[in-house]
Amino acid sequence: MKKSGLILLTMLLFLGVNPILAQQKTFSVYAIGFYNLENLFDTCHDAGKNDYEYMPEGTNKWTGMKYTHKLRNMARVLSEMGTDKLPKIGCAAIGVAEVENARCLEDLCNQEPLKDKNFQFVHVEGPDQRGVDCALLYNPALFSVRNVKLVPYIYRLPQDSLRATRGFLVVSGTMADEHVTIIVNHLPSRGATSFYREEGGLQLKAVKDSLIAEDPHVKLLIMGDMNDDPQDASMAKCLGAKRKIKDVGEGDLYNPWWDVLASGTGTLMYNGAWNLFDQIILSPSLLDRDKKDYSSLKLFSHQIFRRDYLFQKEGKYKGYPLRTQGSGEWLDGYSDHLPTIVYLIKAQK
């Protein structure tokens, strides 16, 4: 497998080491991201799905021209994700939400900036009644897929027996010669009560536990639109995603986004305030815990991907993410969410 772009990182101040004595080490750096694409629909009806609003005669008047612009805009963002640290390469893998079908993903990967990087995709058609799914885009030079499965979200209450929503897309692969598994998900919206997202957190934990039982050394990332913030019960209690690395115990996970939200920023806005629903959560195997041992993949940093063009410049929603459409008006924008990225590093031998 080809290596990621090499970055020369001068590892200064290992617990206060004098910079003059510091040695220069070379690392491979890998970017992994998540982006809610906000209703990437084509213009055709999918049998059994309630996708009528995204058809030319539907409420959104979703024409071929609008679909083409949406593809172009999404491809721009996806191709630029990760380029702050890896300007020539970008992300090795990106989980996405709110994609209608494989046809949309094919059209997306055929957009010039993604096609130039030979992006491929993993997708399993799910049961969501609107037809939106999760998927994983990946650069095969950096991430190779081993196996794929879609674990269903289970509604446990009798009154929900006829309901169906997005499942948990589990993609196992190889990155930097290591076993890396990515779970992409989109928990129930805030139109539902917290109970349903807490159920989602518990079910994600069960999937996570089974994967780690199969391989205790797997490098596991859980990503998605959680429709909850890091401190909410679904994430903090049910999934067990901790705020501080020092608090990550056996069976826990690390959620680096708590402090980002606490600093006053996030990935989507509601009533003038930020939320941070778009999270990438990591297994303990990806944490260095101050040992400064980067002989295997470890978390290096994380960021919300921000570009000026992703924000509204005027009007009532100035400063909000620039959506494809809002208040019945087509804005030719991007998404109501901003992407998130984690960077992993591994020392070169």
C-alpha distance (Angstrom), angle and dihedral (degrees) to the residues before:
residue distance angle dihedral
M1 . . .
K2 3.76 . .
K3 3.76 117.1 .
S4 3.76 124.0 -116.7
G5 3.78 119.8 -108.4
L6 3.76 109.7 -64.9
I7 3.75 119.2 -122.5
L8 3.76 121.7 -167.5
L9 3.75 105.0 -136.3
T10 3.76 117.5 -174.9
M11 3.77 101.7 -144.1
L12 3.77 97.9 -145.6
L13 3.75 128.4 175.1
F14 3.77 100.9 19.9
L15 3.79 92.0 -168.8
G16 3.78 90.7 -28.8
V17 3.79 101.8 -37.2
N18 3.79 113.2 165.3
P19 3.83 108.1 -99.5
I20 3.79 90.2 -131.5
L21 3.81 89.4 63.1
A22 3.79 95.3 44.1
Q23 3.77 117.3 113.9
Q24 3.74 124.5 -138.3
K25 3.79 114.3 -119.4
T26 3.77 130.1 -173.4
F27 3.79 120.6 -132.5
S28 3.75 138.1 -174.2
V29 3.79 110.2 -129.4
Y30 3.79 124.8 -156.0
A31 3.79 126.7 -171.0
I32 3.82 120.8 -152.5
G33 3.79 120.6 -176.3
F34 3.78 147.5 178.6
Y35 3.80 129.9 -147.7
N36 3.80 132.4 176.4
L37 3.81 101.9 -144.1
E38 3.81 93.3 -160.6
N39 3.79 106.0 -129.0
L40 3.78 107.2 -22.0
F41 3.81 95.7 -173.2
D42 3.77 129.6 161.2
T43 3.80 119.8 -139.1
C44 3.82 98.1 -104.5
H45 3.78 130.3 90.0
D46 3.80 117.3 -110.8
A47 3.80 111.0 -147.8
G48 3.80 113.1 -107.3
K49 3.81 94.4 13.2
N50 3.79 129.1 109.5
D51 3.80 94.9 -131.1
Y52 3.80 98.2 128.7
E53 3.80 95.2 117.9
Y54 3.81 88.1 64.6
M55 3.76 96.6 58.7
P56 3.83 127.9 93.9
E57 3.81 91.5 -102.3
G58 3.82 93.7 40.5
T59 3.78 128.9 102.5
N60 3.81 91.9 -89.4
K61 3.83 93.2 48.3
W62 3.81 86.6 -134.2
T63 3.79 104.4 -164.9
G64 3.78 132.6 177.8
M65 3.79 89.5 -103.0
K66 3.82 92.2 55.6
Y67 3.81 91.1 46.1
T68 3.81 91.2 50.8
H69 3.80 91.1 50.6
K70 3.79 90.9 47.8
L71 3.82 91.2 53.2
R72 3.79 91.5 48.4
N73 3.80 92.9 49.2
M74 3.80 94.6 46.7
A75 3.81 91.9 47.9
R76 3.79 90.7 52.5
V77 3.78 92.9 55.7
L78 3.80 95.5 41.8
S79 3.80 92.6 49.6
E80 3.81 92.0 50.3
M81 3.80 96.2 47.2
G82 3.80 110.8 110.2
T83 3.79 94.1 15.1
D84 3.82 93.3 112.1
K85 3.81 87.4 77.9
L86 3.82 100.1 15.4
P87 3.81 103.9 37.6
K88 3.80 96.7 173.4
I89 3.78 98.3 39.1
G90 3.78 114.7 28.5
C91 3.77 121.2 -174.9
A92 3.77 125.8 0.1
A93 3.83 90.9 -155.1
I94 3.81 135.7 5.7
G95 3.78 126.4 -169.2
V96 3.79 114.0 -147.0
A97 3.79 134.8 -167.0
E98 3.81 135.0 -160.3
V99 3.80 98.2 38.2
E100 3.79 116.2 146.3
N101 3.79 102.3 -148.3
A102 3.80 149.2 -33.6
R103 3.80 90.9 -79.5
C104 3.80 90.1 63.4
L105 3.80 90.2 49.0
E106 3.80 91.6 50.3
D107 3.79 90.1 50.7
L108 3.80 90.2 46.8
C109 3.81 94.9 50.7
N110 3.80 89.2 48.3
Q111 3.79 91.0 61.9
E112 3.78 108.4 111.9
P113 3.83 101.0 -112.3
L114 3.82 92.3 50.0
K115 3.79 95.2 37.9
D116 3.80 89.4 53.8
K117 3.82 88.1 58.9
N118 3.83 91.6 44.9
F119 3.79 92.6 -122.2
Q120 3.81 114.9 -172.2
F121 3.79 129.3 -171.5
V122 3.78 142.6 -138.8
H123 3.79 117.8 -149.7
V124 3.79 137.3 161.1
E125 3.80 117.1 -168.0
G126 3.78 107.7 -116.2
P127 3.80 136.3 -159.2
D128 3.81 99.4 -110.5
Q129 3.79 108.9 141.7
R130 3.82 93.9 -135.9
G131 3.78 89.7 47.4
V132 3.82 99.2 -117.5
D133 3.80 118.0 142.5
C134 3.76 141.5 177.5
A135 3.79 122.6 -115.6
L136 3.78 141.5 173.6
L137 3.78 123.3 -126.1
Y138 3.79 115.6 -162.0
N139 3.77 144.2 175.2
P140 3.84 105.0 -125.0
A141 3.81 90.8 -152.3
L142 3.81 88.3 65.4
F143 3.81 106.0 25.7
S144 3.80 126.6 32.8
V145 3.80 120.7 -164.8
R146 3.80 119.8 -125.9
N147 3.78 102.3 176.3
V148 3.79 141.8 -20.0
K149 3.79 135.4 -151.6
L150 3.78 137.4 167.5
V151 3.80 112.9 -137.7
P152 3.81 109.3 -159.1
Y153 3.78 123.9 -124.1
I154 3.81 104.0 -121.3
Y155 3.80 120.8 -142.3
R156 3.80 104.5 -148.9
L157 3.82 102.2 -173.6
P158 3.83 118.1 89.4
Q159 3.82 92.8 -129.8
D160 3.83 88.8 59.7
S161 3.80 96.0 53.3
L162 3.81 93.6 113.8
R163 3.79 95.8 45.4
A164 3.80 126.3 100.4
T165 3.78 133.4 -176.9
R166 3.78 142.8 165.1
G167 3.79 117.3 -46.7
F168 3.79 131.2 -150.1
L169 3.81 112.7 -82.4
V170 3.81 107.8 -147.9
V171 3.81 115.8 -164.8
S172 3.78 118.3 -178.6
G173 3.78 117.8 -166.5
T174 3.77 149.8 137.7
M175 3.79 125.7 -89.5
A176 3.80 125.1 167.5
D177 3.83 87.4 -3.2
E178 3.80 90.2 -61.5
H179 3.79 134.9 111.9
V180 3.81 107.2 -102.5
T181 3.80 123.5 177.1
I182 3.79 124.0 -169.1
I183 3.81 124.0 -164.6
V184 3.81 113.7 -161.5
N185 3.79 117.4 -166.6
H186 3.79 145.3 159.3
L187 3.78 112.6 -154.0
P188 3.83 122.5 -149.4
S189 3.78 114.9 -69.7
R190 3.77 126.9 -106.0
G191 3.77 87.4 -101.0
A192 3.81 81.2 83.2
T193 3.78 124.9 60.1
S194 3.80 123.5 -96.5
F195 3.81 89.3 -100.3
Y196 3.80 91.7 76.8
R197 3.79 93.8 51.6
E198 3.78 90.6 45.3
E199 3.81 87.0 53.7
G200 3.79 87.0 51.2
G201 3.80 90.9 52.4
L202 3.79 91.3 51.3
Q203 3.79 91.7 48.0
L204 3.80 91.6 48.2
K205 3.80 88.6 51.7
A206 3.80 90.4 52.5
V207 3.81 91.1 51.4
K208 3.80 90.3 46.8
D209 3.79 92.8 49.2
S210 3.81 92.2 51.2
L211 3.81 92.2 50.1
I212 3.81 92.9 49.4
A213 3.81 90.6 46.3
E214 3.83 87.9 56.6
D215 3.81 92.1 48.3
P216 3.81 117.9 8.3
H217 3.82 89.6 -168.3
V218 3.80 97.5 53.8
K219 3.80 115.0 129.4
L220 3.81 100.1 -130.0
L221 3.80 129.2 -168.4
I222 3.80 123.5 -176.4
M223 3.78 111.8 -163.3
G224 3.74 138.4 167.9
D225 3.75 151.6 94.9
M226 3.80 98.2 -55.8
N227 3.81 94.1 -178.6
D228 3.81 83.7 -139.1
D229 3.78 134.5 79.7
P230 3.82 122.4 -112.6
Q231 3.81 93.8 -98.9
D232 3.81 94.7 51.3
A233 3.79 119.7 108.8
S234 3.80 96.1 -108.2
M235 3.81 91.1 60.9
A236 3.80 106.2 26.5
K237 3.80 100.2 38.0
C238 3.80 109.9 18.3
L239 3.80 98.6 38.2
G240 3.80 93.3 30.5
A241 3.82 96.8 -133.0
K242 3.80 107.3 164.3
R243 3.78 129.0 -148.8
K244 3.82 97.6 -139.5
I245 3.79 128.1 44.5
K246 3.81 90.2 -135.6
D247 3.81 89.3 61.1
V248 3.82 95.5 53.0
G249 3.78 105.5 111.3
E250 3.77 134.1 172.3
G251 3.79 109.4 -48.3
D252 3.81 93.1 14.4
L253 3.80 132.5 112.4
Y254 3.79 134.3 -147.0
N255 3.80 121.5 -116.1
P256 3.83 110.2 -168.6
W257 3.82 93.9 -174.8
W258 3.82 99.7 77.0
D259 3.79 93.6 83.9
V260 3.80 92.8 41.5
L261 3.80 90.8 59.6
A262 3.81 91.2 42.1
S263 3.81 88.5 55.9
G264 3.80 89.2 63.2
T265 3.78 106.2 -97.5
G266 3.78 137.1 93.3
T267 3.79 146.0 155.6
L268 3.81 102.4 -88.4
M269 3.78 137.2 20.7
Y270 3.78 132.0 -135.2
N271 3.80 124.0 179.0
G272 3.79 89.8 -10.9
A273 3.81 95.7 -54.4
W274 3.79 130.0 105.4
N275 3.79 125.3 -116.2
L276 3.78 124.4 -173.3
F277 3.79 106.8 -147.8
D278 3.82 96.0 145.1
Q279 3.77 103.8 83.8
I280 3.80 137.8 164.7
I281 3.80 110.4 -157.9
L282 3.79 123.9 -167.4
S283 3.79 138.4 -147.5
P284 3.83 119.7 -122.9
S285 3.82 89.0 -106.8
L286 3.82 87.7 72.4
L287 3.81 94.6 53.9
D288 3.78 123.5 93.5
R289 3.84 96.1 -160.5
D290 3.83 91.0 -155.6
K291 3.80 94.0 -63.6
K292 3.80 90.0 118.4
D293 3.80 89.1 -140.0
Y294 3.77 108.9 143.6
S295 3.79 96.8 163.7
S296 3.81 86.6 118.4
L297 3.80 131.5 32.4
K298 3.80 113.0 -63.6
L299 3.78 136.0 171.4
F300 3.79 111.4 -92.9
S301 3.82 104.5 170.6
H302 3.78 144.7 -31.0
Q303 3.79 136.0 -144.7
I304 3.77 146.9 177.4
F305 3.79 105.7 -119.2
R306 3.81 108.2 -123.6
R307 3.78 131.3 178.6
D308 3.80 127.0 166.5
Y309 3.79 91.7 -119.7
L310 3.81 90.7 61.2
F311 3.82 92.9 67.9
Q312 3.78 135.2 73.3
K313 3.79 110.1 -111.2
E314 3.79 101.7 -159.1
G315 3.78 146.3 8.3
K316 3.77 132.5 46.8
Y317 3.79 92.7 -35.3
K318 3.79 98.5 44.9
G319 3.80 108.5 152.8
Y320 3.81 94.0 23.4
P321 3.80 120.6 115.9
L322 3.81 108.7 -84.5
R323 3.80 107.8 -110.5
T324 3.78 129.2 -154.4
Q325 3.77 87.9 -114.3
G326 3.76 138.5 -8.0
S327 3.79 138.0 -176.8
G328 3.79 89.1 7.9
E329 3.81 93.0 -55.6
W330 3.79 125.3 115.7
L331 3.81 106.8 -126.7
D332 3.81 99.0 178.5
G333 3.79 87.0 -131.6
Y334 3.76 136.2 136.5
S335 3.81 121.0 -112.7
D336 3.77 141.4 -41.5
H337 3.82 86.2 -119.3
L338 3.80 132.3 65.8
P339 3.82 120.2 -137.7
T340 3.79 125.0 -109.9
I341 3.80 128.6 -148.1
V342 3.80 138.2 -168.9
Y343 3.80 123.1 -161.9
L344 3.80 120.3 -145.9
I345 3.79 124.5 -165.3
K346 3.76 135.5 -162.3
A347 3.78 127.6 -174.6
Q348 3.77 116.2 -113.5
K349 3.80 115.1 -122.7
